[in-house]
Amino acid sequence: MRVGVYPGTFDPITLGHMDIIRRGAKLVDRLVIGVTTNITKSPMFDDDERIAMVKAEVASIEGDIRVVGFNSLLMDFAEREGASVIVRGLRAVADFEYEYQMAGMNQQLNDRIETIFLMADVGLQPIASRLVKEIAIFGGDIHKFVTPAVRDAVRARIAERGLRQGEG
């Protein structure tokens, strides 16, 4: 069985992530979506919330898809999951530079696991979770970037934490 891991913080999960998940699931027998916390980012949603959000969003996608939280080196997690492939999405040249470096480091850690890159759909390339949160915090409309359920969750979190900016 060919197992792939698609790692990310998914804070929140975007239509760009969903595109990579749909396409990545067609390339492997099982796609494990690894939800992690990047210590360099300040998450809007905690680990359990992000895992639940991703599970809800991928429930209708065909294929063997698991959503798992992890807090370790990606290559250790991939090894535990029995993965032979890491799936990564690329939006722009800047992504490639970072991802190329990460793939090289990961290969040094475990050369039995390959990294494959999927280009984001042209219409979804500009979408980044960081920008979705920023737009929402400043009262902008994020419906073009996330599903209605995710949009509602982001709006609720902003209201709950009093994060709304740009008023007055």
C-alpha positions in Angstrom: 0.0 0.0 0.0 1.4 3.4 -1.0 0.9 5.9 1.8 1.4 9.6 1.5 1.5 12.3 4.1 0.3 15.8 3.5 1.5 17.9 6.5 0.5 21.4 7.5 -0.9 23.6 10.2 -4.2 24.1 8.3 -5.0 27.2 10.4 -7.5 27.4 8.8 -7.8 24.8 6.0 -8.3 26.7 2.7 -9.7 25.8 -0.7 -6.0 25.6 -1.8 -5.4 22.9 0.8 -8.5 21.1 -0.3 -7.3 21.1 -3.9 -4.0 19.5 -2.9 -5.8 16.9 -0.8 -8.2 15.9 -3.6 -5.4 15.6 -6.1 -2.9 14.0 -3.6 -5.5 11.4 -2.6 -5.6 10.1 -6.2 -1.8 9.5 -6.2 -1.7 7.2 -3.2 -3.7 4.4 -1.7 -4.0 6.3 1.6 -3.4 9.9 2.3 -2.6 10.9 5.9 -3.2 14.5 6.6 -0.8 15.4 9.4 -2.0 18.4 11.3 0.8 20.0 13.3 1.6 23.2 15.1 4.4 25.4 13.6 6.1 27.0 16.5 6.9 30.0 14.3 3.2 30.7 13.8 0.5 31.9 16.2 -2.5 29.6 15.5 -6.1 31.0 15.5 -7.4 27.5 16.3 -5.9 24.9 18.7 -4.7 21.5 17.6 -8.0 19.7 18.3 -10.1 22.4 16.6 -7.9 22.2 13.5 -8.0 18.4 13.4 -11.8 18.5 13.7 -12.1 21.2 11.0 -9.9 19.2 8.6 -11.8 16.0 9.3 -15.1 17.8 8.5 -13.8 19.3 5.3 -12.3 16.1 3.9 -15.2 13.8 4.8 -16.8 14.0 1.3 -13.5 13.5 -0.6 -13.2 10.1 -2.2 -10.3 7.9 -1.2 -8.7 6.5 2.0 -8.0 9.7 3.9 -7.0 9.9 7.6 -6.5 13.1 9.6 -3.9 12.8 12.4 -2.3 15.3 14.7 1.4 15.2 15.2 4.0 17.1 17.1 7.3 15.7 16.0 9.7 15.8 13.1 7.8 15.3 9.8 10.0 12.4 8.8 9.5 10.6 12.1 5.8 11.0 11.7 5.8 9.8 8.1 7.8 6.8 9.1 5.3 5.9 11.9 2.5 6.2 9.4 4.3 3.9 6.9 4.5 6.7 4.3 6.7 6.5 1.2 5.7 9.9 0.0 5.4 13.4 1.4 2.9 15.5 -0.6 3.5 19.3 -0.7 1.6 22.0 -2.4 3.4 24.9 -4.2 1.8 28.3 -4.9 4.7 30.4 -6.1 8.5 30.5 -6.7 9.0 31.6 -3.0 7.2 28.4 -1.9 9.5 26.4 -4.1 12.7 27.8 -2.6 11.5 27.0 1.0 10.0 23.6 0.0 13.2 22.6 -1.9 15.3 23.3 1.1 12.9 21.3 3.4 12.8 18.4 0.9 16.6 18.3 1.0 16.8 18.3 4.8 14.1 15.7 5.0 16.0 13.5 2.5 19.0 13.7 4.8 16.8 12.6 7.7 15.2 9.7 5.8 16.0 8.9 2.2 13.4 6.2 1.9 10.6 8.8 1.8 10.2 10.9 -1.4 8.7 14.4 -1.5 6.4 15.2 -4.4 5.2 18.7 -5.2 1.8 19.5 -6.6 1.2 23.0 -8.1 -1.8 24.6 -6.7 -4.7 25.3 -9.1 -4.1 28.6 -10.9 -7.2 30.1 -9.4 -6.1 29.1 -5.9 -2.4 30.0 -5.9 -2.7 33.2 -4.0 -4.5 31.7 -1.1 -2.6 31.4 2.2 -4.0 30.7 5.6 -2.1 33.7 7.1 -3.7 36.0 4.6 -7.1 34.6 5.0 -6.9 35.3 8.8 -5.6 38.8 8.2 -8.4 39.6 5.7 -11.0 38.3 8.1 -9.6 40.2 11.1 -9.9 43.4 9.1 -13.5 42.6 8.2 -12.9 41.4 4.6 -14.9 38.7 2.9 -13.0 35.4 2.8 -15.7 33.3 1.0 -13.5 32.9 -2.1 -10.8 31.3 0.0 -12.5 28.9 2.4 -15.7 26.8 2.6 -18.8 28.3 4.3 -18.2 26.2 7.5 -14.6 27.4 7.8 -15.6 31.0 7.1 -18.1 30.8 9.9 -15.6 29.3 12.3 -13.1 32.0 11.5 -15.7 34.7 12.0 -16.8 33.2 15.3 -13.2 33.0 16.6 -12.5 36.6 15.7 -15.6 37.7 17.5 -14.9 35.4 20.5 -11.3 36.8 20.9 -12.2 40.4 20.0 -9.7 40.3 17.2 -11.7 42.5 14.7 -9.5 45.4 13.5 -10.1 48.5 11.3 -13.3 49.7 12.9 -13.8 53.2 14.1 
